[in-house]
């Protein structure tokens, strides 16, 4: 099976960039399954119902989230819908709305997509993602064919440590959150795909999607200048990866439009 994973959508402009290109990418790359990180889709932070409704019209199998999951309060009205294909970090506090993983049937395969949030410099109280993976893995391992993980984290070391921890159990781990596409895509000796960060789909001339002047003012003066989403041309970041019938990765490559 061939998979497409798209990095953090930033603002409605990022959604427009995705909408304009997703079909051509899927056709060119013969994609069977698509995953999109949508936690910054609405005004650069969170996901509202309007943008969620637009995403639902696209050929997306699963949407993942992150530290801005709850930034738009109307997410509580749809995250638990029966037809919702959204997952949020599984290691959030117990009892919160939504689910941390989902199992989808596609092309005769049962595919589990998991979402975790890192704990280093994230500013979010969360359970241990390593131990949370263990718990979920033991629950689902006999009932799924493939396991894909979106690890939403700041520290590259934490992401790389997670890669080594789940290697041989997961089939692909990709990082999100930093909005900067890394050049370390790889297939491990155990046959797992990995990249530290997918990058972002959002304004190109920006500071990780935010307006340059507002960002500079924060860094130069240390004053709490309000962030705003940048305007202008957008880029699209992601990866394509392929897993064979023996559950081993045989291809991974980056996309940057």
C-alpha positions as CSV (number, residue, x, y, z in Angstrom):
1,X,0.0,0.0,0.0
2,X,1.1,3.5,-0.7
3,X,0.5,6.3,1.8
4,X,0.5,10.1,1.7
5,X,1.1,12.0,4.9
6,X,0.7,15.8,4.8
7,X,2.4,18.1,7.3
8,X,0.6,20.6,9.6
9,X,-2.0,22.6,7.8
10,X,-1.6,26.3,8.7
11,X,-4.6,28.6,8.1
12,X,-7.3,28.4,5.5
13,X,-4.6,29.3,2.9
14,X,-2.9,26.0,3.8
15,X,-6.2,24.2,3.4
16,X,-6.6,25.9,-0.1
17,X,-3.1,24.7,-1.1
18,X,-4.0,21.2,0.0
19,X,-7.4,21.3,-1.8
20,X,-5.8,22.4,-5.0
21,X,-3.1,19.7,-5.0
22,X,-4.2,16.6,-3.1
23,X,-6.0,14.9,-6.0
24,X,-3.0,15.4,-8.4
25,X,-0.6,14.1,-5.8
26,X,-2.7,11.1,-5.0
27,X,-3.1,10.2,-8.7
28,X,0.6,10.8,-9.6
29,X,1.8,8.7,-6.6
30,X,-0.9,6.0,-6.8
31,X,-1.9,6.7,-3.2
32,X,-4.2,4.3,-1.3
33,X,-4.4,6.0,2.1
34,X,-4.0,9.7,3.1
35,X,-3.3,11.2,6.5
36,X,-3.3,15.0,7.2
37,X,-2.3,16.9,10.4
38,X,-5.0,19.5,10.8
39,X,-4.3,21.0,14.3
40,X,-3.4,24.5,12.9
41,X,-5.9,24.7,10.1
42,X,-8.2,27.4,11.4
43,X,-6.5,30.8,11.8
44,X,-3.2,29.1,12.5
45,X,-4.5,27.4,15.7
46,X,-7.1,24.6,16.1
47,X,-9.8,23.3,13.8
48,X,-13.3,24.8,13.5
49,X,-16.4,23.3,12.0
50,X,-16.2,25.2,8.7
51,X,-12.7,24.1,7.9
52,X,-13.4,20.6,9.1
53,X,-16.4,20.4,6.7
54,X,-14.1,21.4,3.8
55,X,-11.5,18.8,4.8
56,X,-14.3,16.1,4.9
57,X,-15.0,16.7,1.2
58,X,-11.4,15.8,0.3
59,X,-10.1,12.2,-0.1
60,X,-8.6,12.1,3.4
61,X,-8.7,8.9,5.5
62,X,-7.6,10.3,8.8
63,X,-6.9,13.7,10.3
64,X,-4.4,14.0,13.2
65,X,-4.1,16.7,15.8
66,X,-1.7,18.0,18.4
67,X,-1.1,20.6,21.1
68,X,-3.7,23.0,19.6
69,X,-6.5,20.4,19.5
70,X,-8.8,22.4,21.8
71,X,-8.0,25.9,20.5
72,X,-11.3,26.2,18.6
73,X,-14.1,25.3,21.0
74,X,-16.5,24.1,18.3
75,X,-14.3,21.0,17.9
76,X,-16.2,19.6,20.9
77,X,-19.3,19.5,18.6
78,X,-17.9,17.1,16.0
79,X,-14.8,15.3,17.3
80,X,-16.9,12.5,18.7
81,X,-19.3,12.2,15.7
82,X,-19.9,8.7,14.5
83,X,-18.4,9.6,11.1
84,X,-15.5,11.6,12.5
85,X,-12.1,10.6,11.1
86,X,-10.2,12.8,13.6
87,X,-7.8,11.5,16.2
88,X,-6.1,13.6,18.9
89,X,-3.1,12.7,21.0
90,X,-3.7,9.4,22.8
91,X,-1.7,10.4,25.8
92,X,-3.9,13.4,26.7
93,X,-5.6,13.1,30.1
94,X,-8.1,10.3,30.4
95,X,-11.7,11.3,29.9
96,X,-11.2,13.9,27.3
97,X,-13.4,13.9,24.1
98,X,-12.1,12.2,21.0
99,X,-10.0,9.2,20.4
100,X,-6.2,8.7,20.3
101,X,-6.2,6.1,17.6
102,X,-8.4,4.7,14.9
103,X,-8.5,1.5,12.9
104,X,-9.6,1.8,9.3
105,X,-10.2,-0.9,6.7
106,X,-8.7,-0.2,3.3
107,X,-7.7,-2.4,0.4
108,X,-8.2,-5.5,2.5
109,X,-5.9,-4.2,5.3
110,X,-6.7,-3.1,8.8
111,X,-4.7,0.0,9.4
112,X,-4.2,1.6,12.9
113,X,-3.3,5.2,13.0
114,X,-2.1,6.5,16.3
115,X,-1.4,10.1,17.5
116,X,0.9,11.0,20.4
117,X,2.2,14.3,21.8
118,X,5.7,14.8,23.1
119,X,6.5,16.0,26.6
120,X,9.7,18.1,26.0
121,X,9.1,21.8,25.7
122,X,5.5,21.3,24.6
123,X,3.7,23.2,27.4
124,X,1.0,20.5,27.6
125,X,0.4,18.1,30.5
126,X,0.3,14.6,29.1
127,X,1.0,11.0,29.9
128,X,4.1,9.2,28.8
129,X,3.8,8.6,25.0
130,X,6.2,5.7,25.1
131,X,4.1,3.8,27.7
132,X,0.9,4.9,26.1
133,X,2.0,3.3,22.8
134,X,2.8,0.1,24.7
135,X,-0.7,-0.1,26.1
136,X,-2.5,0.6,22.8
137,X,-0.1,-1.8,21.0
138,X,-0.9,-4.7,23.3
139,X,-4.7,-4.0,22.8
140,X,-4.7,-3.9,19.0
141,X,-1.6,-5.9,17.7
142,X,-3.5,-9.1,17.0
143,X,-6.3,-7.3,15.1
144,X,-4.4,-5.0,12.7
145,X,-2.1,-5.3,9.8
146,X,-0.3,-2.0,9.8
147,X,0.5,0.7,12.5
148,X,1.1,4.3,11.5
149,X,2.1,6.9,14.1
150,X,2.0,10.7,14.1
151,X,4.3,11.8,16.9
152,X,3.6,15.5,17.5
153,X,6.6,16.8,19.3
154,X,9.1,19.7,19.6
155,X,12.4,17.9,20.4
156,X,14.1,16.0,17.6
157,X,15.8,13.8,20.2
158,X,12.4,12.7,21.7
159,X,11.1,11.9,18.2
160,X,14.2,9.9,17.3
161,X,14.1,8.1,20.7
162,X,10.4,7.2,20.0
163,X,11.4,5.9,16.5
164,X,13.9,3.5,18.1
165,X,11.4,2.5,20.8
166,X,8.7,1.4,18.5
167,X,10.8,0.1,15.6
168,X,9.7,-3.4,14.7
169,X,6.3,-2.8,16.0
170,X,5.1,0.3,14.1
171,X,5.3,0.4,10.3
172,X,5.8,4.1,10.0
173,X,6.5,7.0,12.4
174,X,6.4,10.6,11.2
175,X,6.9,13.7,13.3
176,X,4.8,16.8,13.2
177,X,4.7,20.2,15.0
178,X,7.9,22.0,14.1
179,X,6.6,23.0,10.6
180,X,10.1,22.5,9.2
181,X,10.6,19.5,6.9
182,X,13.6,17.4,7.9
183,X,15.9,15.6,5.4
184,X,16.2,12.4,7.4
185,X,13.6,10.2,5.8
186,X,14.7,6.6,6.1
187,X,13.8,3.0,6.3
188,X,15.2,1.3,9.3
189,X,16.8,-2.1,9.3
190,X,13.6,-3.6,10.7
191,X,11.7,-2.2,7.8
192,X,9.9,0.8,9.4
193,X,9.6,4.2,7.6
194,X,10.6,7.3,9.6
195,X,11.0,11.1,9.2
196,X,11.5,13.5,12.1
197,X,9.1,16.1,10.7
198,X,6.8,16.3,7.7
199,X,7.0,20.1,7.6
200,X,4.0,22.3,7.0
201,X,1.4,23.2,4.5
202,X,1.0,27.0,4.8
203,X,2.4,30.4,4.0
204,X,5.9,30.2,2.5
205,X,7.2,33.6,3.5
206,X,6.7,33.3,7.2
207,X,8.1,32.2,10.5
208,X,6.6,28.6,10.5
209,X,3.4,30.0,9.1
210,X,3.2,33.2,11.2
211,X,3.6,36.8,10.0
212,X,7.3,37.7,9.9
213,X,7.0,41.2,11.4
214,X,4.9,40.0,14.4
215,X,7.3,37.1,15.0
216,X,10.4,39.3,14.8
217,X,8.9,41.7,17.3
218,X,8.4,38.9,19.8
219,X,12.0,37.7,19.4
220,X,13.7,41.1,19.3
221,X,11.8,42.9,22.1
222,X,10.6,39.9,24.2
223,X,7.2,41.6,24.3
224,X,4.1,39.3,23.9
225,X,3.2,40.5,20.4
226,X,0.1,38.7,19.2
227,X,0.9,36.2,16.5
228,X,-1.0,36.4,13.2
229,X,-1.0,34.1,10.2
230,X,1.2,35.2,7.3
231,X,-0.2,35.9,3.8
232,X,1.0,35.1,0.3
233,X,2.1,32.0,-1.5
234,X,1.8,28.7,0.3
235,X,4.0,25.6,0.2
236,X,2.9,22.0,0.8
237,X,5.1,19.5,2.7
238,X,4.6,15.8,3.3
239,X,5.9,12.3,2.5
240,X,4.9,9.3,0.4
241,X,5.7,5.9,1.7
242,X,5.0,2.3,0.6
243,X,4.6,-0.8,2.7
244,X,4.7,-4.2,1.0
245,X,2.6,-7.3,1.7
246,X,5.3,-8.5,4.2
247,X,4.6,-5.4,6.3
248,X,8.0,-3.9,5.4
249,X,8.6,-0.4,4.0
250,X,10.1,-0.4,0.5
251,X,9.9,3.4,-0.2
252,X,9.8,6.8,1.4
253,X,10.3,10.2,-0.1
254,X,9.5,13.8,0.7
255,X,7.1,16.1,-1.1
256,X,7.6,19.8,-1.3
257,X,5.4,21.9,-3.5
